[in-house]
C-alpha cells in the first residue's frame, strides 16, 4: 500500500465514491498482513518510501507466489530478489507479465513505469572489477532502476588494468554515489574512493580463488580501506547497495528541487 493508493482511498471516501466500510476493508490490512508463514509489511512504503521486497532464496515456489499475490494486490510495482533460474519458470508461469533477468536473478512486476528523471537528476555509477562480478553489479543497478533512480554502468575496470578505470573519469567525477563491486582482493573500492569526492559503497563478491574465502578477503579489504568515504555492505549484497544508494539519491534530488 503506497502513498498514492492511501491518498486515493481517502479522496474516494471524501467524495462518497467509497463508503466507510469499503474504505475500512481496503485499509484493514495495515500495517501488515499475516499469511501464516510470513508477515507482509504493507506499511513499509509509507514509512520508508520503498515497499517490501520478496527475498526468494530458501523459499518454496508456492510461498513466493502467495507473497507476490498479496503484494501485487496492494502495490503497482513489486520486486523479488534471489530468484533462481530453476524456480523462475514456475513463477513466470503464474505471472507471465513479469520480467525476469537471469543475470541479476531479479523479478519485477509493474503496472506503471517509474517516472523518467531529467538528465540533471543525480545518478549512481555502478562499477565492477570484472565480468564475473556482473550478477551482483546488475542486482545493484536494476534495484536502483526499479526504485526510480538514474543509473550508469562501467564494468570490467578492475585494478589489473587500471587504465580502464581512469578512462571513466568523467563518469566517476559526476556521480553522486558510486557502487564498487569487486571480488578477489577487493582493491577497486579503495582506488575509486581515493579518486572521488562522493560516497562509495563497496560490495565484496564471492568471486575468487581459495584464499579469497568466498568473498571474505574482499570484505575485509574494503572494511580496512584507508580511503575516506567508504561504506561496505555484505558479501554479494547488490540489493542492499542499490537500496542504500537510492536513499542517498532521493534525498539529494529532493533538496535540489526545494
Phi, psi and omega in degrees: 000107182264179186298319182295322179293317177299315180299319181293322177299316180294321178294319179294323177294317180297321183278348182092000178292336176237142173278168178299320180294320178294318177296321179299316181299324180284333183263350192293338181280352178286145001271355177209165181237126182272114178261005182094303179259354180205146174249109184279126181273082183285350182269354191298319182293335176288326180276316191248354185066011177228122182287166175297142180246144182272118174267110191275340184301134179070006172262153175281161178300321179298318179295317179298317181296317180297316179296315178299318179304314184286321177294322181294335177290335189245348183232149177276343178222134181228138179239135175237134182247162176053042176270114186290152176300334179288323181275336187305316182301324179292320179291319179292332175295327178278327181234076182296340180277354181286158176247128180239131177252115184290345178280308181276344185062031177256141173240135180233143171239132183220131166266339180214151177278159174292150177302141179278120181275147178289166180296342179280349180290148180294152179229156172260138175256123177259121184241135176239146179290318182218170178296330180295341179272001187303316181304318180287319179298318180289328174300318179293312184295315182289331173297315176301315180295321179298319181282350174102016179265155174283140183224140167234156186234147172212105188249155178060053180233039184289175188288347176294340175220075191298333180299332179295320178290318183294336175291347182257025187301321182297316177298317182297313187286336182266349179289147176270339175204144181237133173256117183254115185250119184206142173254216182051241180266355174069023187289338185304321184298316178294321180298312180298315182296337177279353182253332191242162180262350183273165176298144177239126178257115180273132177237100176287141178246162181277015179282132176148171179279184191309315183287355173283345177051049176055037176104350182295321179298315179295320179300312181293323177299315181292320179294331181264015182300135176271353178281141182282160172081023182253130166241153187230133173260179185288169182300129178066015184270067177297323179299313181299321178293317179296319180295316181295318179297321178298318179299320178295312181297321180298317178295315181298316183293320179296319180293322180293328180277352179080000000 
